[in-house]
Amino acid sequence: MTTPASVSFRPFDPAELAQIEGRIVVFADADGTLDPAARRIDRLTRGAVKRAVEGEAFEDATPGTSVDLAFPAGLAAEAVQVICLPRRPTAAEARKAGVAVGRSAGSAAVTLLANARRFADELALGAVLRGYTYRAQRTGAAADKTAGPVAVLVSKPGDYEDAADRIAALAQGVFFTRDLTAAPSNVLTTTEFARQLEGLRDLGVEVEVLEEAELEELGMRTLLAVGQGSESPSKVVVMQWKGAGGDPLALVGKGVVFDAGGISLKPAAGMEDMTMDMGGAGVVSGVMKTLALRKAKAHVVGLVGLVENMPDGRATRPGDVVRSMKGDTVEVINTDAEGRMVLADVLWYAQERFKPQGVVDLATLTGAIMIGLGHENAGVFSNNDPLCDAFLKAAKAEGEGAWRMPLGEAYAKQLKSDVADVKNVGGRPGGAITAAEFLRRFVKDDTPWIHLDIAGVAKTGGDSAHAGKGVSGWGVLSLDRLVRDRFEGE
């Protein structure tokens, strides 16, 4: 696994500034006003910091705008990074400034001169999250590079007594999700995915792996239908974190390790990106790791359906009718609409076995959600306003874009089948909504439920809130906060 940078909070000591190696980070207001720590570095560099903020780079500065001073005279540091940050920043502004740190740091050690600024922990978290690079498939020196340590110098280290552990738990969960999502499908097979999740037992997570024979006995025919054209065996992994009693929150993830579309074969262009079609399962896995690392006082179960959707003589055909675990029959119109088939059975199983107080499912489900919301927001669908509002509040607090989408009977009617209880696609109009309506059919009326379509946010072509180009780990932070805010101690 990619190891996040270590974080420490230490007392601010002006006497040590000239001897600090690596990268030093200081802060200035948008108008160029330096904070006390930045003024000290400015004096040591004979006015270089002040000259930097008076230049073009800071003309229209907003939180996170930065400029580098390489090999500054008067310091042992290899660089000073000056970042725009208000004197009294919000948590979001502090994290954005931290992201600017991580974007530039590479493998260098970083020292943040936070001094008395608020949200020094958010600065550090942003720096650590943005410092991620997937290197597992590289060789030589490129494979060995790791992010350097992050030291945060503050006036009152006691205020951040538990911050380093919290940051480590969040970062390890996010990085676990990113590593899983980035891994190529010949490496992350269904078997290897399950093996990695079994490793969470070392953290106190109870892990069960349900194999094909048991899935068949349970009646999970919609899930099995997706994977029957692949040599990789279909599996369902059940993870339980029992940090409290009572009915759990259930997290359900789609884990299609590769999606060729089945008999409804995808176009060749861009098919290589379908290695990330298990992004929902990756997020569930990362959340479970974070909860275990921080010893969350909550009862949470994570269930992931792991399959591979391939064309083969045994593969499901368009026009086939498959019976779900619930008992409903599904007419398969398009074998490339496979994620909802996987989730249908796992959602039903989660409710039947665990009687959860709420269910959240995640899937890189539809291209339609990307057309509607781009790469800035995940689509949020729900049958329960209080649970949905709590999640949207958590996502906003964590800076992870999320936008609620509609549901309704008119959309559900598009799924009417002439030969079965339901068909698996409802046509192009409202495609993300009809996909959600398909899933809603497998959610019991009394179960609060959220469906998150993360197709546009799991992997992006440029910078996202806490990541660079590529896999983002979107959702781990928001779901962890949802657990903390709504389910801890219940």
C-alpha positions, -999 to 999 in steps of 0.1 A, spaced: 0 0 0 11 36 -6 22 50 27 10 85 36 35 110 49 40 110 87 27 140 105 40 156 138 30 187 157 58 205 174 64 238 193 72 268 172 108 279 180 121 309 161 157 299 169 155 268 148 142 283 116 175 289 98 185 253 103 154 236 90 160 214 59 137 204 32 108 228 24 95 255 47 59 268 42 48 302 54 16 322 49 4 356 37 -30 373 34 -43 381 -1 -31 417 2 5 404 8 5 409 46 29 384 61 20 366 94 46 367 122 63 334 111 66 346 75 81 379 87 108 360 105 116 340 74 115 373 54 142 388 77 164 357 74 161 358 36 167 396 35 133 405 22 128 377 -4 94 367 10 81 402 9 93 406 -27 76 374 -37 42 384 -24 45 418 -41 51 401 -75 27 388 -102 20 355 -85 1 372 -57 -17 399 -77 -51 380 -76 -43 357 -48 -69 334 -33 -66 308 -6 -41 282 -19 -23 305 -43 15 299 -38 49 309 -50 82 291 -44 116 306 -35 143 281 -44 174 277 -23 169 308 -3 199 326 10 201 326 48 183 293 53 193 256 51 160 248 34 159 239 -2 128 261 -8 104 284 9 68 281 -2 46 312 4 9 304 4 -21 327 5 -43 321 35 -65 345 54 -54 354 89 -85 336 103 -91 308 77 -120 284 76 -113 247 78 -119 245 40 -94 273 33 -68 257 55 -71 224 38 -69 240 4 -37 257 14 -24 223 26 -33 208 -8 -10 234 -24 18 222 -1 13 186 -11 12 195 -48 47 209 -46 64 188 -20 74 157 -39 95 135 -16 110 165 4 104 169 41 80 198 48 78 221 77 46 242 80 50 273 101 14 274 113 22 291 146 -11 303 161 -32 299 129 -64 280 133 -69 246 116 -33 236 115 -45 200 114 -65 207 82 -34 222 67 -15 190 74 -43 167 62 -45 186 29 -8 183 24 -8 146 31 -38 137 9 -24 157 -21 10 140 -17 -3 107 -31 12 91 -62 4 55 -73 38 38 -79 30 1 -74 36 -8 -111 68 12 -115 103 -1 -111 136 13 -99 139 47 -83 105 58 -94 89 30 -74 109 38 -43 100 74 -39 78 82 -9 64 114 5 86 131 31 74 138 66 53 168 75 61 187 106 37 214 118 51 240 141 24 255 163 23 277 193 2 252 214 10 216 204 -14 204 231 -43 216 211 -34 190 185 -27 160 208 -48 135 188 -45 152 154 -17 132 140 -35 99 147 -67 112 131 -49 124 100 -31 90 97 -64 71 99 -81 92 73 -51 92 50 -46 55 52 -82 49 43 -81 73 14 -48 58 1 -62 23 4 -91 33 -17 -69 50 -43 -45 21 -45 -74 -3 -51 -90 19 -77 -57 25 -95 -46 -11 -96 -47 -28 -130 -72 -56 -134 -46 -83 -140 -32 -74 -106 -64 -67 -87 -84 -97 -96 -115 -106 -75 -94 -131 -56 -66 -105 -48 -92 -79 -39 -107 -103 -14 -73 -112 0 -64 -75 6 -97 -70 25 -90 -101 46 -59 -81 58 -83 -58 76 -87 -85 102 -54 -73 117 -71 -41 126 -101 -58 143 -125 -59 113 -144 -91 110 -142 -103 74 -161 -130 56 -156 -140 20 -187 -156 3 -177 -178 -26 -198 -187 -57 -213 -218 -42 -227 -199 -13 -238 -170 -35 -257 -195 -56 -273 -210 -25 -284 -175 -13 -300 -169 -47 -277 -141 -58 -283 -148 -95 -282 -112 -107 -247 -108 -93 -235 -142 -106 -249 -135 -140 -225 -106 -144 -194 -126 -136 -202 -159 -154 -183 -149 -185 -151 -144 -165 -124 -168 -153 -122 -148 -121 -146 -161 -95 -174 -138 -83 -173 -131 -45 -190 -110 -19 -169 -98 10 -186 -88 42 -167 -66 67 -180 -57 101 -166 -31 125 -183 -35 158 -173 -4 177 -208 -1 193 -239 -22 196 -273 -18 179 -283 -20 143 -255 -11 119 -251 14 91 -245 -7 60 -222 5 32 -225 -14 -1 -200 -11 -29 -199 -22 -65 -167 -40 -72 -164 -48 -109 -127 -52 -112 -129 -49 -150 -159 -41 -171 -156 -50 -208 -193 -46 -211 -199 -83 -215 -217 -93 -247 -227 -57 -251 -190 -50 -256 -177 -15 -248 -159 5 -275 -122 0 -274 -114 37 -269 -112 43 -232 -119 7 -221 -86 8 -202 -102 31 -177 -126 3 -167 -100 -9 -143 -116 17 -119 -151 3 -122 -147 -11 -87 -144 24 -73 -175 20 -51 -161 -11 -34 -128 7 -30 -145 35 -11 -163 11 12 -130 -7 19 -112 26 27 -140 37 50 -138 4 69 -100 8 73 -104 44 86 -131 34 111 -109 6 124 -78 27 126 -95 54 146 -115 29 167 -148 44 158 -176 40 183 -200 28 157 -214 -4 143 -208 -4 105 -209 -32 80 -193 -29 46 -203 -53 18 -187 -54 -16 -197 -75 -46 -166 -85 -66 -171 -96 -102 -156 -92 -136 -178 -85 -166 -163 -102 -197 -176 -115 -230 -175 -153 -233 -195 -183 -245 -209 -185 -209 -216 -148 -206 -251 -134 -200 -268 -124 -232 -291 -94 -239 -326 -107 -236 -318 -132 -208 -340 -131 -177 -324 -136 -143 -341 -140 -109 -326 -118 -81 -322 -128 -45 -352 -107 -37 -372 -129 -61 -379 -103 -88 -370 -113 -123 -348 -89 -144 -347 -88 -182 -312 -80 -192 -314 -54 -220 -278 -44 -219 -250 -65 -202 -230 -33 -198 -255 -21 -172 -240 -47 -149 -232 -27 -117 -269 -24 -108 -272 -61 -112 -244 -67 -87 -258 -41 -62 -293 -55 -64 -284 -87 -47 -259 -73 -23 -283 -46 -12 -310 -72 -5 -286 -95 13 -274 -66 35 -310 -58 46 -320 -94 51 -290 -103 72 -282 -71 92 -315 -52 94 -295 -19 91 -307 15 104 -295 29 71 -279 18 38 -255 38 16 -244 22 -17 -216 35 -39 -209 27 -76 -192 41 -106 -226 34 -122 -234 55 -152 -218 77 -178 -251 97 -176 -241 112 -142 -209 125 -158 -229 142 -185 -251 158 -159 -226 167 -132 -192 164 -148 -163 156 -125 -172 180 -98 -200 163 -80 -213 128 -73 -249 121 -79 -269 116 -47 -302 98 -47 -322 90 -15 -356 79 -1 -349 96 32 -344 133 37 -328 133 71 -301 108 61 -295 125 28 -292 159 44 -267 145 69 -246 131 41 -247 163 21 -237 183 51 -208 159 57 -197 161 20 -198 199 21 -177 200 53 -151 177 37 -150 196 4 -162 165 -16 -187 176 -42 -222 160 -40 -255 170 -56 -289 155 -49 -308 142 -79 -345 134 -82 -363 101 -81 -399 94 -91 -425 70 -104 -423 85 -139 -386 74 -141 -394 40 -127 -419 34 -155 -391 35 -180 -379 2 -165 -411 -17 -173 -404 -50 -190 -427 -69 -214 -414 -103 -202 -401 -99 -167 -407 -79 -135 -382 -52 -145 -356 -45 -171 -321 -34 -163 -320 -2 -183 -346 24 -191 -331 41 -222 -309 72 -225 -332 99 -210 -325 103 -173 -301 73 -174 -285 80 -140 -320 84 -124 -335 52 -139 -304 33 -127 -311 47 -92 -348 37 -96 -337 1 -105 -317 0 -72 -345 15 -52 -366 -16 -62 -342 -36 -40 -345 -13 -10 -372 -20 16 -397 7 22 -387 12 58 -349 13 51 -333 48 49 -311 46 18 -287 67 -2 -273 58 -36 -241 76 -47 -232 75 -83 -195 83 -83 -186 76 -119 -175 112 -124 -155 117 -92 -137 84 -86 -111 92 -113 -106 126 -129 -85 141 -157 -71 169 -135 -69 181 -99 -98 174 -77 -103 186 -41 -77 165 -24 -59 147 -53 -41 152 -85 -50 137 -119 -62 101 -116 -79 83 -87 -93 106 -60 -106 84 -31 -137 105 -31 -162 95 -4 -139 82 23 -138 116 41 -175 123 37 -187 88 49 -163 88 78 -177 122 89 -213 109 84 -205 81 108 -189 105 133 -217 130 131 -247 106 130 -238 71 140 -211 73 167 -222 59 200 -256 48 188 
